[in-house]
Every structure is written in structure tokens, then in C-alpha cells.
Amino acid sequence: MYLDQVSMAAQFPTVVYIIGLIAILLAIAGILLFDAGLSRAGNVMHTLTQKLVAAFVAAAGMSLIGFAIWVTQFNQAFGVANPLGQAIKSWWLGGTGINTLPQDLDPAVVPNADSFQAFYALFILFAAFFAALLAGSVIERVKTSSLALIALLFGAVVIPVAGYLVYGSVGPLSNAGTHDFGGAFFYILLGCWALVLVWRARPRVGVFDGTATEPAIPHNMLYVVVGMVLFLAGICGYALTNGYLVPGSGYFGITLNESGMGLIVTNLMMAFAASAIGGLLVWKIAKHPYFFLVSPVAGWISVSGLIDVVKPWQAGLTAMFAPFILLGGYKLMIRLRLDDVKVVPLTLGPGIYSALMAAVLAGGVKQGGYFGIAQGEYAFQHASINIGHQVYGVIVFLVLGLASALLVVFVVEKTIGLRDGRVDEGLEAKLDRAVIGEVAYPDRAPAGLQQADVSEEPAAEVSLVP
């Protein structure tokens, strides 16, 4: 037995990761409630069911070999022969790394085994989180089976490959100097997938053509507000899981840059507050409170790639402008007649903004390599954050996101179909009863529900749609 693997010092980071697991589940609950509020009253159960299906299918996909794909970068750094094959052998769902008690794993082979196993669980839930967000881009219009297949490939292959590239200190991008912390590049990836999915799924009936049996507007904005607060609460617990807590040495970001836990949570609070101020201004411009309500989410995404390397005032200043980027993305989506006011505008623009601002505000900060490696291409903190590598990372993720999404979505569309034909047959507001067989409001007829006008202007093209 290797008792150092289960000492108090070794297990303390595991506790942080377990708190992160609970926090991500809280954020997923917020996402569910958010989209339930944005859907029509007769589609609430359909929306919730589809999001849960997408989340858990993606999680199952990640559990197979997703973590092993991510671990490959470390095998490469330490010169392991056949790095991908060895990673899969040890860290696929049936591998020794996850099926052996930590005290029975040699620290020379698997250091910090207990926290590494907890990180495996984090990756599973990480996939569920992003798949739940992805499902929210096409509520009330796609087949559940098609969405499940898309989520499976997204969680099993695409997210792990993205993690291998930039999430970790010795990935091809991060080891060269591309910086991320809380997932800015993953939000770019998500935005690309959502964009393709929204395009191919086509708008919901009534969003642009005015032919719906019921208006395509949110039925309960209270759910939206509470969901947003739960999401932010989850982010507070999740943020610190993106790094290494080293007893006696301090806290390091996921790319092995020096940082601090207190600094990160302070930066996060500054981002929430400052983005809300920006959201108030955007509310005034757009004449709709939705943009204020979601501004802290845009603020989080805008600093997700840099809160471990900037000062609090810099985090706040960066986040203050995020709602304006959100509004610009929304306006562009409406102009292109793409039906998604949430996922693409919230993730794609703010994610790119975050990646680039990391270089503007923290250029020169050392990162990359790994503990104990003194020289060579994987030497500890041998690289520096710079604008060239941030731009390169953005381009890589845009290409990866768009190319993989186009391939997967087109194959699904041409084989089993993507859009649910029932939404074009007068059932676009009755999917709970038509598809699920259970309704969220059994005692209330959908036509009798009081729904607020959420249009920015009377014209259909500018109606605020989820």
C-alpha cells in the first residue's frame, strides 16, 4: 500500500473537486430551470427531458475514453511510449487507473491518484454541463434521438480532444503559451456547435413567420431568473476546480501559472457585479430586461479564460463590456434569422473576447510544462501568455468547432433526421402531450396561460426568443 496517496495533504484537493462536482450539478439545475422558463407552457416537460437526455448521454460518452484522451498529453510530456494507447489502457472506464483504490496505485506511476480519480468524475459532469447548454440552443424543435446522438459524440470525442489541446499545462496549445482557465475555449467550441445546430434545425414555428398556434415567447421569466442565479452559484463552486492546489507551494491555474484562490473568487465577484452594470446600460439600449438578467452569465464567460491571471479591477472592466458583445451577437442572430437568443450570443462572442483579453491583460505570465521537469519542451513554466498564441488558439477552436459540428449534424440530419416534423403540424406548443405524454401544467390549458410580451419592437423579426 502507498499510504501517502491517501494522506490528508493528498486528499485535500479531492475535497475541492467534490465541492466542484456539487457546484456543477447546481449549475446544470440552473440551466434546466432557465430553459424551462424560456419555453412555451405546453413544452416544459419536453424541454427538461431533452436537456437531461443530452446531459447524461454526453456524460456516459465522456466516461468511456474521454478522460484517457485528455491524459494523453501527460504521457507525451513524460515520454511514455504509445501515449494514447497507454492512456486508454489505464484511464478508460475499465482501466486500472479508475478501478484501483488510490492507496494501491504506485505514486511513481499515478501521482495524486485520489484527486486524479475525482477529476475523472469532474470530466464526466463537465461533458453533461456543456451538453445541457447545447441542447438549450434548439428547444422545441428537434428529435430527442437526434439530439442524444449529437450529444454523445460531443461528449465522447469533441470535448475530450478540446481538453487535450488546451485544458492542462502540457497540451499542444497550452504548453506553447495559449492560456485558458475556466473554459473560454470550450465556450467558443460550444458556440460553434450551437450555431450549426440552430442553422440546420431551422427556427421554431412562429418566431419569424407569425404562424404559430401560440406565441413563441417565454412562459415564465421567474424560472429564467432563478435558473440564472443557480447557474452563477454553481460557477462559484466550480471555478477553483480548474487548477492545482499544492500544499506548501500554493495554487496554480490549470496551465500551471501561479495564481491564488482568494484572487480568483474575488475576480469572479467583480465580474458578476461589473457585468450587471453593463447589463443595465444594455437594458436601456435594447429596451428589454432580459439582457440585464443574463449579463452576469456573459460576464462570467468573458473572464473565464483570465480570472486566474488578472487583478480584480481588470476582471471587472473586462466583464463590464460583455453584455454589449452579447447584444451584438443577438442582433446578428436575428438579422440572419437564426432562432437562438441564448447559447450562441452568450458563448461565441464573449468566449473569443475572453481568450484575446487574456493576452492583452496578462501577456508575459509564465505557464506550461509540468512540476519537476527542469528542461526541454515541457520544462516547468517555460512558456508565456502572448497574443499570437491566443489568436492561434481561437482559430484552432473555431475550425475544430465548426468542422466537427458540420460533420456530425449533417450526418445525423441525413440519416435519422434532425427536426421533429410534429412542430410543423400544429403541435409546436403541445410537445409535452404529443411527445412525452406528461404535461407540466395538467390543470391549466396552454391557451389560458398569461404570457408577457417580450418583443423588443412590434416587428416579428426582433422578438426576443429563447
Stockholm file with secondary structure:
# STOCKHOLM 1.0

chainA/1-466         MYLDQVSMAAQFPTVVYIIGLIAILLAIAGILLFDAGLSRAGNVMHTLTQKLVAAFVAAAGMSLIGFAIWVTQFNQAFGVANPLGQAIKSWWLGGTGINTLPQDLDPAVVPNADSFQAFYALFILFAAFFAALLAGSVIERVKTSSLALIALLFGAVVIPVAGYLVYGSVGPLSNAGTHDFGGAFFYILLGCWALVLVWRARPRVGVFDGTATEPAIPHNMLYVVVGMVLFLAGICGYALTNGYLVPGSGYFGITLNESGMGLIVTNLMMAFAASAIGGLLVWKIAKHPYFFLVSPVAGWISVSGLIDVVKPWQAGLTAMFAPFILLGGYKLMIRLRLDDVKVVPLTLGPGIYSALMAAVLAGGVKQGGYFGIAQGEYAFQHASINIGHQVYGVIVFLVLGLASALLVVFVVEKTIGLRDGRVDEGLEAKLDRAVIGEVAYPDRAPAGLQQADVSEEPAAEVSLVP
#=GR chainA/1-466 SS CCGGGGSHHHHHHHHHHHHHHHHHHHHHHHHHHHHHHHSCGGGHHHHHHHHHHHHHHHHHHIIIIIHHHHHHHHHHHTTCSSHHHHHHHHHSTTSHHHHSCGGGSCTTTSTTHHHHHHHHHHHHHHHHHHHHHHHGGGTTTBCHHHHHHHHHHIIIIIHHHHHHHHSSSSSTTGGGTCCCSSSHHHHHHHHHHHHHHHHHHCCCTTSSSCCCSSCCSCSCHHHHHHHHHHHHHHHHHHGGGSEEEETTTEEEETTSCEECHHHHHHHHHHHHHHHHHHHHHHHHHHTCTHHHHTHHHHHHHHHTTTTTTSCHHHHHHHHHTHHHHHHHHHHHHHHTTCCCSSHHHHHHHHHHHHHHHHHHHHTTCEECSCTTCCSSTTCTTCEECCHHHHHHHHHHHHHHHHHHHHHHHHHHHHHTCSBCGGGGTTCTTCHIIIIISCCSCTTSCGGGSCCCCCBSSSSGGGBCCC
#=GC SS_cons         CCGGGGSHHHHHHHHHHHHHHHHHHHHHHHHHHHHHHHSCGGGHHHHHHHHHHHHHHHHHHIIIIIHHHHHHHHHHHTTCSSHHHHHHHHHSTTSHHHHSCGGGSCTTTSTTHHHHHHHHHHHHHHHHHHHHHHHGGGTTTBCHHHHHHHHHHIIIIIHHHHHHHHSSSSSTTGGGTCCCSSSHHHHHHHHHHHHHHHHHHCCCTTSSSCCCSSCCSCSCHHHHHHHHHHHHHHHHHHGGGSEEEETTTEEEETTSCEECHHHHHHHHHHHHHHHHHHHHHHHHHHTCTHHHHTHHHHHHHHHTTTTTTSCHHHHHHHHHTHHHHHHHHHHHHHHTTCCCSSHHHHHHHHHHHHHHHHHHHHTTCEECSCTTCCSSTTCTTCEECCHHHHHHHHHHHHHHHHHHHHHHHHHHHHHTCSBCGGGGTTCTTCHIIIIISCCSCTTSCGGGSCCCCCBSSSSGGGBCCC
//
